[in-house]
């Protein structure tokens, strides 16, 4: 890369390996979207049907269709309440979080030229955790009456602002400095979170730990409005920048030669991905590995063109987290596992396999 920014060797090697033909690269985008969309709908219906009270997938579909169309479902009223008021909001929030984190991961890996980047590289998770834990440990009055979600979003944006300031060199964003600043800020905010946990009452510890490890168990319809608008609008907007992202990963010189203002593009991408990750962390806590693993899976299967990669990553990420959330509440009933336990359990072996498959990531 140019403009005083030296490209990370791992990024350069990973890009060259990513250039290998993907098995589904030639499949039309419309077909891929249709198939993955159908799989997502099926996953949502199955997840809405499974729980402590079992509902058939057919009844789950009839309940959802009845509420969408305003027609009677003919299904037991108790089942209707369980599926529509409790399970569907939870499943949809999991889908939105999976989609948003996957999209943010795709963009950040292009932005910082590092295939190991994810949405939390900017300190978003650590900052959001500080805000949420302040409210849970000290009460809503500690931040002027803000709730957990509002405090988490405020903390996430504060962290991003600090990383943005520290990541500049001579007035220009430096991808390497951005990564290092994100790591440093994350450590600082994590230490603050740990200190607050030591100061809180034992009764609050379970709630804090569960939130820090990610959960959509408390989802309700009002949460979906903001999260849905942000995820859909930001994903659509970023997809329009697919060509610019393709140019960005080839280096600053190549992107500039194509008429792209690299500095403005990086700022825009940071703002959009930070907004995306901040909103999702505010409603679901810190969910790791989704933005790290899903982009690699989609690249391996569908290729590296960001015009395809972004919408496909959104669908794969949504389906993946819906399945993870389903497992989190069914593998150890009646207990429920935080999402991070399972995403880490799946994500770590994936990267071990990826490093063995492509040794350039480990060199």
N, C-alpha and C positions, 0 to 999 in steps of 0.2 A: 504494500500500500504506500501511498505518498502523503504529501502534506505533513511531513514530519512524523507520520504514524507508521511504525513498523508492524507489519502483519505478524500475528502470532503463528509460529510454525505449525502448531496443531491445527489451526484453522485452515492453513494452506494445504496441508496434507489431507485433511478431512474432505475439503472441497474436491480435491482431485479424485479421491476414492468415491465421492458421491456422484461423480460424473459417469460412473458405470450405468449402463442401461437398466432401468427398473422394470420388473416383470409386467407391471400394469401401465407403463408409460404411454403405450399406444392406444389404450382404451379411452374413448371419448369422455370428456369431463362430465357431460350430461348423464351418461350411463353410470359413471362412478358415483355421482351425487344421488342418483335415483336409488342405487343399491344400498349405499351407506345410509341414506335417509330412511329407507325401509327397515334396515337393521336397527336404527336408532328408535323408530316407532315401536318395533317389536320389543326392544329392550325396555322401553318405558312401560309398555303394557304388562310385561312379565313382572317388572319391579313393583308396579302398582298392585299386582295381584298377590304377591308373596308377602307373608308376614305372619304375625302371631295368629291372625284370623285369615285363613286362606280364602281367596276369591278366584274363581276361574278367570283365565285370560279373556274368554268370551264375555263374561260379565263385566270385566274391567273395561273392555272396549265399548260395551253397550252403555256403561255409566258415563264414560268420557264423551261418547257421541251424543248422548242425551243432553248433557250439559252444554255442549257446543252448539247444538241445534235447537234446544228448548223443547224437545219432544220427550215423552215419558220413556224411561229405560226398562220398566217392568222388572227391575232387580230389587231385592230386599233393601228397605230403606236404611237399615244399619250398614249394609255393605256399601251403599251409596255414600254415606257419610264418611266411612273409613277411607274409601278410595279417593273421593273427590276432595275432601277437606284436609286429609292428613297425608296420604301417600303421594298423590299427584303433585302437590306443591314441593314436596321433598325431592321427588324424582326429577322434576323440571329444574329445580335449583342445582341439583347435581349435574344435570346436562349442561346448564348454562356455565357452571364453574369449569367443567371439563373442556367445553368449547373455548371459553375465554382464555384459560390458562394455556391451552395448546396453541392458540393463535399468538398469544403474547410470546410464547417460547420460540415459535418460528421467526417472528420479527426480531427478537433480541439476539438470536443466534446469527442472523444476518447483520444486525446493527453493530455488534462488537466483534465480528469475525471469529467467533469461538463456538464450536459445536457443542460445548459443554455448558453454555449459558442457559439460564431459565429465568422466569419472571422475578425470582427472588434475588437475582444478581444485583439489582438496583437497591437492595435493602428494603423493598416494599413490605415483605413479610415481617421482618424484624421491627420496622416502624409501626406497622399496624398492630403488632402484638403488644408493643409498649402502650399504645393508646387504649386498647381493649383491657389490658391488665390493670392499668391505672383506675379505670372505672370499676372493674370487678373487685379490686383489692381495696380501693379507698372510697368508693361510692360515686354516684353520678355528679355530686357537687364538686368533685375534684377538677372537673373540666367544664365548669359552667353549665351543668345539667345535661351534657351530651350523653346519649346512650352508648352501649358497647359498639354498635355499628358505626355511629358517627365518630366516636373517638378513634376507632380503628382506621377509618378512612383519613382522618386528620393526621394521625401518626404516620400512615403510609405516605401521604403526600409530603410531610415534613422530611422524611427520610429521602425521598426522591429529590427534593429540592437541594438537600445537602450534597447528595451524590452528584447531582448535576453541576453544582458549583465547584466541587473538588475534582470533577472529571475533565475540566477544561485546561488547556495548555495554550498560552498566548492567544486567548480568546476563541479557541477552536476546541470542539469536543475531541478528546483522544480516547479511542476505544479501550486501550490498555489501562489508562488512568481511570476510566469509568468503571472497569471491572474491579480494580484495586480499591477504589473509593467505595464501591458497593460492599466489598468484603469487609473493609474497615468499619463502615457505618453499621453493618449487620452485627459485628462483634460488639460494638459499643451499645447498641440498642438491646441486644440479647443479654448483656450484663445488667442493664437497667431492669429488664423483665425479670431476671433471676433475683435481683435484690428485692423487687416488689413482691415476688412470691414468698420470700422469706419473712416479709413484714405482715402478710395477710393472715387471717384466721384459718385454721385447718379446714373449716367447713367450706371455704371458698376454693381450696386447692383443686378439688376434683373438677369443678366447673372451669377453672383457669386452664388446667392441663388438657381437658377435653377440647376446649376452644383452640388452644395452641396447636393441637394435633389435627385440627380440621374436622368439621362435622356439619351436616345439613339437617340434623334431626329436628331442629326447631323451626324449620321452614314454614312460612305461611304466605298466602297469596300476595300480601302487600309488599313483601320482599322481592317478589318476582318482577314487579313493574320496573323498578329502577335497574335491577340487574339485567333484565331482558332487553330493555332499550339500549343500555350501554353495550352489551355484548353484540347484539345484532348490528347496531349502527357502526361501531368501531370495526367489527369484522368486515362489513361491506366496504367501509371507507378504505381499510388497509388493502383489501383485494384490488381496488383501483390503482394502488401503488405497486402492483406486482412487478411490472416492468422495471420500475426504479429499484426495487429490492434485488431483482436479478442482476442489475448493473452494479449495485452496491457491493455485492459479494465478490465481484471480480476485481475490486480495488477502487480507490478514490480517483486515480488517473483515468481509468476507463469510464467511470460514471460521469466525471467532469467532461470528458470528451464527448459524451452523449448529450450534453447540455443540462445535466442535473446539478442543482445547487446542493452539494453534499452536506454542508453545515446545516442548512434549513431542513433538509430531509431528516437528518439525525435528530434534530430538536423535535420535529413533528412526531417521529416514531417513538421517542422517549415519552413525550406527553401522552400519546394515545395508549401505549402499552402500560404506562404507569396508572392511567385512569382505569384501564381494564382490570389490571391486577388489584389495584386499590379497592375498587368497588366489590370485587369478588371476595377478597380477604375480609372486608368489612362484614359480609353476610355469612361467610362460611369458615372463617379462620384460616390458618396456614395449611394449605394442601400442597405438598411437595411432589416432585418427580413427574407430574403430569406434563408440565411445560418443558421438561427435559427429555422425556422418553417418547412422547407421541410424535413430535416433529421428526425424530429419527425413523420411527416406524413408517410414517407416511412417505418420507423421502425414499426409503428402501423399496417401498411398494409402488409408488406413483411417480417418482422422479423429483427433480429439484426446482422446477419452474414454479415460482411463487404464485402465479396466476391460478395454478391448480392446487398448489400446496396449501394455501391458506384456507379455502373453503373445505377441502377434504380433511385437513387437520382439525377443523372445528367439529365436523361430524364424528370423526374417530375419537377425539377427546371427549365429546359429549357421551358417546356410547360407552367408552371405557369407564368414565367416572360413575355412570349409572350402574354399571355392573359391579364396580368396586363398592359403591354404597349398598347395593343389594347384599353383597357378601358380608359387609360390615355388620349388618343386623341379622344375619342368618347363620354365620359360622359358629357362634357361641351363644345361642339363645338361653335365657332372655337378655343376656348382656349385649351391649352394642360396642363395637370397636371404633375408635377414631379412624378417620380415613387415611391419615398419614402412615399408620401401621401397615396397612395393606399396600398403599402405593409404593412405600419403601421396600416392602417385601417383594413386590413384582419388579420394581425399577432397578434395584441393585443387581439381581441376576441378569437382567437384560443388558446392562452396561458391561458386565463381565463377559457376556457372550459377544457383545459388540466389539470390545477390545480384542478378544481372541480372533474375531472374524477380520477385523481391520486393525492391524498392529500399528498403523500410523497414529491412531488415537492414543496409544500408550507410549509413543516414543517422543 
